[in-house]
Amino acid sequence: MPTASFTTRIDADLKAELERIASFEDRSASYMANQAIRNFVEERTATRELVELGLEMVDRGAPGIPAQDIHEWMLAEDDRAFPSAQPPGS
């Protein structure tokens, strides 16, 4: 895969830590930064694709879980089951 130069400024302490980790891994700091950026881009791309898919499903009338049900489940002190999906408008 072809490469291109990319210049950025990072905190000096962060750079030192990156170089230390790269040394432990017997890799260059550039390689480690490239891997971190690759992981970041893949994660953000996958997240964006999932959000777009979810919005398409909502537009097509797919069942969903009301936000209030999710909030109540998250804040519950007991071990209740995850809320069930409901048809739109119910």
Long-range contacts (C-beta under 8 A, 24 or more apart in sequence): 58-88, 61-87, 61-88, 62-88, 63-87, 63-88, 64-88
